[in-house]
Amino acid sequence: MATSDPRDDRVRLVSALWDLKHATRVQDESGLRYIHFNTLLNDPGYRQQILARAARAESAEIRRIAETALALDVDESLKPGDEGGQARAERQAPAGPAPRERLTPSTTSNRFVPGLALITGLTVVALLVVGFTAGNRFLQHRAGQVETVEGSLFGDVRWEADTTYHLTDMVFVESGATLNIEPGTKILGEPGSALVVTRDARLNARGTRDHPIVFTSARPTGERAAGDWGGVVLLGNAPVNTGTSHIEGIAEDDPRGGFGGSDVHSNCGMLQYARIEFAGHEISANNELNGLTLGGCGDATVLRYIQVHRGQDDGIEFFGGTADLRNALVTRPGDDGLDWDRGWTGRAQFIAVAQGVDEGDNGIEADNYKRDHQATPRSAPTLANVTLLGSGNPHGDERAMTLRRGTAGDLRNLLVADFPAETVDIRDTATVEQINAGNLGFAGTILAAGPTSTLFAEEAGEGDDDGGFDEAAYFADNPNVITDARLALEPAGDAIGAPRLIPRLDSPAATAATGVPQGEFWDEGARFVGAVRPGNRTTWLDGWTAYP
C-alpha cells in the first residue's frame, strides 16, 4: 500500500495553517483574531491550542480547516529539537536567504478562497517547502502592489516605493540582515503586528522631505485609531544599566527581544523622514509597544526627521544606549511624548511634543532605573531646543515633565506651555541628589502656564514624593529660567490639525536662549528657545509631517 510523502503532508499542513489565519481574520472569529502565524508554525503547543479552539469555532469553514490541520499535524519534523527534521531541512535548503518571489494574484476573485487560491498554487507550495523547511519564516505574497509580510527577514531585503507592505504579524529583521526601505514607501500594520530590528541587524529607512516613509494602520482611512498596530522597534548592543535586558512588548522567552551590551557605537541603522502613526498596540495589560522604541542603540544610529502621531503609549522611548535624535515631532501621544529609562546618555536637538485635548500624560517622562535609582550608566542625556506644548484643556491632567528615579540630564533652551496640571515635577530623593550635584539642570528655559493652570503642584504629606524639594523655589532662583511668561504662539499654518509650535518674534523665546553644546552633532546657531525658530514662516516641519 502506498504511503504519503511526509514532505507533502508538511506542505498541506502549512497551507492549512495559512488558510486558518486568513479565515479567522475574514470571519472575525471571537478568540481567534490575532493568530501569530510564525508561532503557529514553530511552537507545537501553541499550534495544538489554536487548532483545538478553531475546531470548536462557530464557523463551519474554520472548523473544517482546523480538522484538516489536526489530521496532518503528526509529523515530528515540525517540532523543535527533531534532529531528523533538521537534517532534512539542511539537505533541502538552498544556501543563503530564500529569494523574493513575485507571485501572481488570481484574476478571478479577491475574496478568501481555501487552499491559497488567491496566488499561484505551485509557486506557493515551492516557497512553503523551501522557506519552512529551511527555517526562513519570511512569508510574503504579492497581489498587485500590496505585499503581505510576517515572520523573519534574512539577508539584504528591499522594500520599494511602488509597493505597499502589509504587516500581519510581528516582523523580525534577524541578526545580520538589513532592511532597506525606499523613500515614499508605505507600510500598513494589522493589530498585533510590529517591525522589530533585532540586535546585529540594521534598518536603512532613508526617506526624503518630499517622499517620507510612512508606517501607519492597516485600517481604512477615517477609521484608524491609536493602538491599531505595534510600531517600530530598534535593538542594539550599546550599554544599558541592567547589563542586558528584554524589550517590553515582545515575549520574554523570545531571545530576539534582547538588547544591551558594551558597544557605545552600536549601529541600529537609519530612520530619516519617517512618520509612525496609530501605533502602540497593547500586547497585554500595561504592556504596549511605543511608536518608536529604541533599546540599547548606539551613537552610530541615525535618527532624524521623525514624527510619531497618535500612538496609544509613548511616542519615542529610549531604553539605555547612546543614540542621538534630531528633528523629532510627537503629536497626540496616548501616554508620554519622549520617554527615557535604563541609562540613556544620548543627545537630542529640535524635539517637539504636542499633546491632544483628551490624551497624554507627560511631555517628557525620565527615569534612571525603577529598581535601582543609582544604577549605572545613569540616564543623563543632553537636550537642546525642545518644545513641550500641552492641550490647554482646563480639565486635563497632563504635565510637561516628570523627572524621577535618579535621572540626570542637561536641558537647554526648553519651552513649556499650556499644561493643565503642572510644568515640572521632580520625584524621588535620588533625582534631587542629581540636581544638587549639578548633574541635572536647566538653562534657557521658559515655563509658561496655561490660562487656567499653575506652574507647580502643591506637595505635602503623602503627596510629597521628593523629600520636601520645592520645585517653585528651585526654578525661581535659577537666573536662566523664566517662570512668569505668557507665551504667544503663531497660528499653525495650512496643515489641518497641526499644533501651534512657532513662538512670535517678540516673545521671550527669541531672546532667552543659552548657548547649545559645541560639536558636529549640534546646530550651534540655534540661539532660541524651543524646537522652532520664533517668527519663522517656514520650518523643518514643513512638507513631510501630517496629522490624520
N, C-alpha and C positions, 0 to 999 in steps of 0.2 A: 504494500500500500504506500502511495506517495505521501511524503511529509512536506509541509510548507517550509520554505526557507526562512530562518529567523530574521534575516535582513528584510524580507518582505513584510513580516509581521511588525518589525520595528518601524518601517515607513508608514504602514497603515495606522499604527498607534499614534505616531507623531501627527499624522494627518487628522486623526480623530480628535486629538487634544486641541489642535488648532481650530477645528470646526467648533469644538465645545466653547472655546474662548469667545469666538465671534458670535456664536448663537446666544450666549448669555448676555453679550453686550446688546445685540439687536433686540432681544426679547425682554431685556431689563429684569431678569430673574432675581428676585429678592435673595440676598445672601450669597450670590454668585457674581456680583457686578464686577469685582476687581480681582480677577484671576491673574496671578503672576505667571505668565507662560514659561519664563526661564526656570522658575522654581518648579513648575509643573513637570518639566522635562527631567529635572535633575534630583528632585527630592521625592523618593518613593512614598514616604509617609504623607507628605503634603498632597501628592497625586492621588493616593487612595482616599484621603479625606475629602478632597474636592469631588472625585468621581462618585463616592458614596452619597454625598449631598446632592449631586446632579441626578443620580438615579432616583431620587425622591422628588424631583422638581415638578412643578405644576405643568410645565410644557412637555408634551409628548415627544417633541423633537429633541429636546435636551436629554430626556430620559433615554431615548433611542441611542443618541451619540454616546452617552455615558455607559450604557450596556455594551456597546461595541468596544469601547476603550477598555472596560473591565475585562472583557474576554481576551483581549490582546495583551494585557499587562501581566505577562507571565515570563517574559524574557529577562533573566538575571543580568544581562549585559546593560540594561537600562539603569541599573542601580550602582551607586558609587562603591568603589572598592572591588569590583569584579575584574580580576586580572585578565580573564579570558576575553571579556568585552573590550578591555583597554587594548589588548594585543590586536584584536580585530580592527579596532579604530585606528591604531597606528599603521596597520598594513593597508587600510583603505584610504587613509587621509593623505591628501597632497601636501607637499612641503609649503610652509608659509600660510598666510591667511587665505580664507576662501575668497575667490574673486567676486566682485559685484555683478549680480545678474540683472539684466534689464528684461523683466518678464512681461509678456504680452497680456493685456487685460482682455476679458471676454467681451465680445461685441454684441452679446445677446441680452445681458442683464447687468444691473448694478446692485441688485439685492443679494443678501446672503444665500449662497447655494451650498449645501453639504458637499464635502469632497473637494473643497477648494476649486469649484468650477469657475471662480472669477478669474483665475490665471491658468496658464497652460499647464496641464497636469503633469506631463513627463518632465518638464523643466523643474517644477516644484519637487517632484519625487527625487530627482537627481540632487537638487540643492539640499533637501532634507537629509538624504543619506550621507552626503559629504559633510555638510555642516554639523549635523547632530553627532555622527559617529566620531568626527574629529574633535569634538568639544568646542567648536566655534559656534556659539549660540547667537550670532548675529543673523536675525531672520528678517528679511525685507521683501516686499513685493511692490512692483511699480504699476500703478493704474493711472494712465495719462501722465499728469505732472504731480502726482501725490505719491510719496514713498513712505510706507509704514516701517517703523524701526522699533525694535525692542531687543533686549538681551545685551550681548557684548560686542564691542568693536575692537578689531585687531588690525595691526599694521598701519598703513597710511590710508586714511579714509577721507574722501572729499564730498562735502555737501554743496550742491550747486544752486545758484540763484534762480534757475528756471524750474526748480522743483520745490514743492512744499513737503517738509518732513514731518510725519505724523508719529509722535511718540505715544505708544500704547501701554508702556510698562517702564520699569527702570531700565535705563540705557547706561551701560558702563563702558567708558573708554579704558581699556585694560592696559596694564603695565607695558610700557614700550610702544604703545600706539600713539598716533597723532590724529586728531580730528580737525580737519581744515574746513572752515565754513566761509563761503564766498560772500562778499558784500551783497546786501539786498536779499539774502536768504531768509525765509520764514520757517519757523519751527513751531508746530502745534502740539500741545501736551494734553493727554487724557488724564482723568483722575488716577492717582497712583503712579503716574509717570514722573520721571526726572532725568536730567542729564548729569551724570557723575563722572568726572575726570579723576581717575584714581592716581595714587602715588606712582611716580615714574612714567606717567602718561602726560600728554600735553593737549591743550586746546589752542588752536590757531584760528581765532574768530576776529578777523580784521575788517569790520565794516567801515563805511565812509559817511561823511555828513549827509551826502545826497542819497546814499544807499545803506542805511543802518541794517544790522541783523536784528530780527525780531523773534523773540521767544514769547509765545502767548498761548491762551487757552484754545482747545480744540472745539469749544462750543461755538455756535454761530454768533456772528457779530450782533450785539444788542442783548445777548443772553449770558455774556461772560460775567464772572464774579470772582472775588478774591478766593483763593484756595482751590481753583479748578484743577490745578496740577501741581507738581512739586517745585520745580525751579532748577537752578544751575548750581552744581557743587564742584569746587576745585580743591583737590587734596594734594599735599606735598610733604616734604621731608625737613622743613625748617623747624627750629626749636619751639616747643610749647612747654609750659611749666608743669605739665604732668608727664613729661618724658615722651610718651606716645599716648595716643588717645583714639577714640572712635567717634565719628561724626554722628550727631543726632539725626534721626530720620532714616537711617539705614540699620537693618537688623544687626544686633550685637554679635551674632555668630557669623556674620559675613565679613571676611577679612578685607574686603575691598573698601570698607568704611574706615580703615585705619589711616592715621596721619601723624606727623610729627617725627622729628629726628634731630640731626646736628648740622644740617647744611643750611646756613643762613641765606645762601644764594639759590635755594631750590626753586626750580622754574616750573610753574604750573601752566605756563603758556601766555597767551594774549587774549584779552577781551576788550574790544575797542569799538566805539559807535555801535552800541547794542542796547536794545530795550528788552526788559524782562517783565512781563505783565501777568497779573491774575494768578500768581504762584502762591506757594505756602500750603500745599495740601497737607491735612492732618493725617499722619501715619497712625497715631494712636493718641490717647488722651494726653494733652500737653506735650506732644511730640510732633512738631511740624517742621517741615523744611522752610528755609527762608527764600526770598527771591534770589539772592546770590550768597552762597555760603563758601567761606574760604577757611580751610583747615590746614595749618602748617605750610602755607605758601611762602616762598622766599622772595627776596628783593629782585630776582631776575624776572619775576612775573610782571606783566604789563597790564594794568587796569586803568582805562581812561575812557571818558565819554560813555558813561553807563547810566541808564535810567532804570529804576525799578518802580513799577507803578501798580498800585492796588494789590499788594501781597497780603496774605492772611496773617503772616507772622512778621518777622523783621524784614526790612528792606535789604540791607547788606550787613553780614555779620562775619567778623574775624575771630577765629579760634586760634590764638597764638600766631606765630610766624612773623615775618619781617616784610611782607608785601606792602607796596605803596599803592596809593589810589589818587587819581587826578580827575577832576571834572565829572562828578557823580551827582545825580539827582534822584531823590526818593520822594515819590508823591503818593499820598494817601495810604501809608502803611497801616496794616491792622494792628501792629504792635509797635516796635521801635523802628526809627529810621536807620540809624547807624548803631551797631552793637559791637563791642569787643570784649574778649574774655581770654583767659589762659595764656596771657603773656604776649599780646600783640605789641610790637615795637616799631611798626612801620610809620610812614609819613603819608599825609593826605593834604591836598590843597584844592580849593574850589569845590566845596561839598555843600549841597543844599538839601534840606528836608522840609517838606511842606505837608502838614497833617490835614486830614479831611475833617469835615464837621462832626461826624459821628464815629470816627475811627481813631485808633492810635493811642499809644501810651507815652513813650518818651521820644523826643527828637534824637537824643543820644542816650544809650544805656551802657555804662562802662564798668567792667569788673576786672579784677586780677584773677582770683580763682575762688569759687564758692567754699570749697572745703579747707582751703589754706590761704588766708589773706596775705601771707608773707611768701608765697611760692615764687620761685624764680625760674626763668627770667620774668620779671614783673611787667605787667602791662604798662607801657609808657610810650604811647605814640606821640608824634608831633603833628598838630593840625594847624593849618592857616587858611584864612578866608573861608569861613563856614557861616552859613545862614540856616537858622532853625526858625521856621515860621509855624506858629500854632494856628488853630482854627478860629480863634476869637470867639468861639461859642461860649457864652456865659455859663452854660450848664455842662460844659465839657470838663474832663478830668485829666487831660494830658499835661505833662510838664516838659520843659525844654531839655533838661539834662538830669540824669541820676548817676552820680559817680560814687562807687561803693567798693567794698571788699578789697580794699588796698590798692586800687588802681593809681598809677601816676600818669603824668601827661603834661605836654606843653601846648596850650591852646592860645592861639593868637588871631587877632582880627576876626573875632566871633560876634555875630549879630544875632540877637534873640528877640523875637517879637510875638505878642498876641497869644501866649499860652495861658489858658484859663486857670490852671492850678497854681503853678509857680515856675520860676525860671530855672534855678539850680538847686538841687538837693544833694548835699554831701552826706553820705551814710557810712557808718562804721568807724571806729577809732583808728583802724589801720589806714583808712583813707585820710583822715585828719593828720595822721603822722606824716604822710607824704606831702601834705600842704606845709606843715611846719618845717619839714626838711628841705623845702624848696623844689621838690620833685613833681609837684602838681601845682600848676599856676596858670593865670590868665593875664593876657595883655592885649591892649587894643580892643577891648570888649565892650559891647553895648547891650545892656539888658533893658528892653523896653516892654513894660507891662501893657496888656490889652486894656481897653476902656473899662472893663468890669473886673479885672484881675489884679492880684498883688504880685510883687516880685518873689517873696519868700513866704512859705507857710509857717505858722506858729508850731513849735515843737516843745512839748512839755510832758512830764510824766511818762506814760507808756509810749507816747509818740516821739520821745527823744531817742533817736537811733544813731547818734554820733557823739555820745559822751558830753553833750552840752555845747557842742560847737555852734557858733552863731553865724549863719551864712550872711545875714544882713549886715552885721558889723564887719565881717571879713571883706565883703565886696565894697562897702562904703569906705573902708580905709585903704583900698587899692587905688592909687592915682591913675592907673591905666585902665580903669573900668568906669563906665558911665552907667549909672543906675536910675537916672531920672528922665531919660529921653522918651519923647513921644514920636515915634518914627513914622515918617510919611513915605509911602511906597507908591511907585508909579503904577498905572494900570498895567495889566498883564500883557496886553497886546492882542493880536488877532486869534491866537490859539484858544479854542473853546476849552474851558476848564483849567487853563494854565494858571499857576499861582503867581501872585504879585511878589516878585523877588528883587526888583530893581529899586534901590533907595533913590530918593530925589537928590539932585546935585547939591541942594542946600541943606541936606541932612548931616548930622554928625558922622555918618558913615564915610563921608568924603574926607574928613579931617582928623579922625580919632585913631587912625591906624598906627601900629608899631611896625618895625621892620620884620620882614619874613626871614627865616634862616637862609644862609647862603649855600649854594651848591647847584649842581647841574639839574637836579630834580625840580628845584623851586623856581617859580616866576618871581624874581626879586623886585620886579616893577609893580607888583600888585599892592600898592600902598593905599589900600582902602579896607574898610571893614565889611565883611560879608563875602558871599560867593560870586557876586556880580558887581561890576564897577558902577557906582552911582551915576545916574543920569544917562547911561548908555541906551541908545535905541536898538542896537543890535548886540547880542551876547553870544556866549559859547553854547547856549541852549537852543539857538535857532536852527531849524532845518531838519533835525533828527529826533527831537522829543515829541511825544504825543500823550494825550490824556483821555483815552477812551473810557 
